[in-house]
Amino acid sequence: MANLNLEKKIHKKELKVEVEGVSSRVKAQIAITKESESARKLLQKKLDASTRALSLLQGAFDSAKRKSSELSSDIMSVAKSKDSLKDNIKVLNKTIKTLKSKVDNQLVQKNTHAVEMQRMKNEYKQLGLDELREKFSNKKSGGGGRSSGTMNLAEKKDFVTHQALLKQQGKDSDLA
């Protein structure tokens, strides 16, 4: 029995040494596990932060993409409006050209009419003068014995009335 006790004690000592060896390996393994766990937690925090940053960047990218699309559509509508305005300007320039030619034609017609009216006034005055000369020449030739070119009161009155009438007709035609 003493042998058995001795064997048990030796076995206990061997087990104790083995347990201490295993225990130190387990403790080392626990320390490694704790370090790994803390590294994993640190990496998880970094991964979470990176995931949030990625999410924010994707949101910003989507927003920028949407704004870019809106700007593109705005550019297209502005380009269409610009083309439409260019077409309108072309039409307006043609209209201006047409109206200018009409105004020029009207101006030519107006000037032609003014020249024609002036010619008619001159002819009318000339006819009045011719008629007056004829009256005077008739009076001189059949003049009732008067040899001088003097007019009596009635003739002067007719002459002044005739001049006033011609003057008034000239003013009226100038105003018209």
PEVENWO-V128527 format. One record per residue. N is the residue number from 1. PHI is phi in whole degrees, 0 to 359 (* if undefined). OMEGA is omega in radians with two decimals (999 if undefined). BURIAL is 1 if it has 16 or more other ideal C-beta (glycine too) atoms within 10 Angstrom, else 0. Layout:
[[N	PHI	OMEGA	BURIAL] [N	PHI	OMEGA	BURIAL]]
This chain:
[[1	*	3.11	0] [2	299	3.08	0] [3	294	-3.12	0] [4	294	3.12	0] [5	294	3.13	0] [6	293	3.12	0] [7	296	3.13	0] [8	295	-3.14	0] [9	295	3.14	0] [10	294	3.14	0] [11	298	3.12	0] [12	295	-3.14	0] [13	293	3.12	0] [14	296	3.12	0] [15	296	-3.14	0] [16	296	3.12	0] [17	293	3.13	0] [18	296	3.14	0] [19	296	3.12	0] [20	295	3.10	0] [21	295	3.12	0] [22	292	-3.12	0] [23	297	3.12	0] [24	292	3.07	0] [25	293	3.12	0] [26	294	3.12	0] [27	298	3.10	0] [28	296	3.12	0] [29	295	3.12	0] [30	296	3.13	0] [31	298	3.11	0] [32	296	3.13	0] [33	297	3.12	0] [34	297	3.11	0] [35	295	3.12	0] [36	296	-3.13	0] [37	295	3.13	0] [38	293	3.09	0] [39	295	3.11	0] [40	297	3.12	0] [41	297	3.12	0] [42	297	3.11	0] [43	295	3.11	0] [44	295	3.10	0] [45	297	3.12	0] [46	296	3.11	0] [47	296	3.11	0] [48	298	3.12	0] [49	296	3.12	0] [50	295	3.11	0] [51	296	3.10	0] [52	296	3.12	0] [53	297	3.10	0] [54	297	3.12	0] [55	298	3.11	0] [56	297	3.14	0] [57	295	3.09	0] [58	295	3.08	0] [59	297	3.12	0] [60	296	3.12	0] [61	296	3.11	0] [62	298	3.11	0] [63	296	3.13	0] [64	295	3.12	0] [65	296	3.13	0] [66	296	3.11	0] [67	297	3.11	0] [68	297	3.10	0] [69	296	3.12	0] [70	297	3.12	0] [71	296	3.12	0] [72	297	3.11	0] [73	293	3.08	0] [74	296	3.12	0] [75	298	3.14	0] [76	295	-3.13	0] [77	292	3.09	0] [78	294	3.12	0] [79	296	3.10	0] [80	296	3.12	0] [81	297	3.13	0] [82	299	3.12	0] [83	297	3.12	0] [84	297	3.12	0] [85	294	3.08	0] [86	298	3.11	0] [87	297	3.12	0] [88	298	3.12	0] [89	297	3.11	0] [90	299	3.14	0] [91	297	-3.14	0] [92	295	3.10	0] [93	296	3.09	0] [94	296	3.13	0] [95	297	3.11	0] [96	299	-3.14	0] [97	298	3.12	0] [98	298	-3.12	0] [99	295	3.10	0] [100	298	-3.13	0] [101	294	3.10	0] [102	295	3.12	0] [103	297	3.11	0] [104	298	3.09	0] [105	297	3.12	0] [106	295	3.11	0] [107	295	3.10	0] [108	298	3.12	0] [109	297	3.14	0] [110	296	3.12	0] [111	297	3.10	0] [112	298	3.13	0] [113	296	-3.14	0] [114	297	3.12	0] [115	296	3.14	0] [116	296	3.13	0] [117	295	3.13	0] [118	298	3.12	0] [119	298	-3.14	0] [120	295	3.09	0] [121	298	-3.14	0] [122	298	3.11	0] [123	297	-3.14	0] [124	296	3.11	0] [125	297	-3.14	0] [126	298	3.11	0] [127	297	3.11	0] [128	297	3.12	0] [129	294	3.11	0] [130	300	3.14	0] [131	296	3.13	0] [132	294	3.10	0] [133	299	-3.14	0] [134	298	3.11	0] [135	299	-3.11	0] [136	293	-3.14	0] [137	293	3.09	0] [138	294	-3.14	0] [139	291	-3.13	0] [140	291	-3.10	0] [141	289	-3.14	0] [142	254	-2.88	0] [143	305	3.05	0] [144	66	3.01	0] [145	90	3.12	0] [146	270	-3.12	0] [147	259	-3.12	0] [148	270	-3.12	0] [149	271	-3.12	0] [150	280	-3.12	0] [151	254	3.04	0] [152	277	-3.04	0] [153	298	-3.13	0] [154	295	3.13	0] [155	294	3.11	0] [156	298	3.13	0] [157	298	3.10	0] [158	299	-3.11	0] [159	296	-3.14	0] [160	295	3.10	0] [161	299	3.14	0] [162	297	3.12	0] [163	295	3.13	0] [164	297	3.12	0] [165	296	3.11	0] [166	297	-3.14	1] [167	296	3.14	0] [168	296	3.12	0] [169	294	3.08	0] [170	296	3.10	0] [171	297	3.14	0] [172	298	-3.12	0] [173	288	3.07	0] [174	292	-3.14	0] [175	288	-3.10	0] [176	282	999	0]]
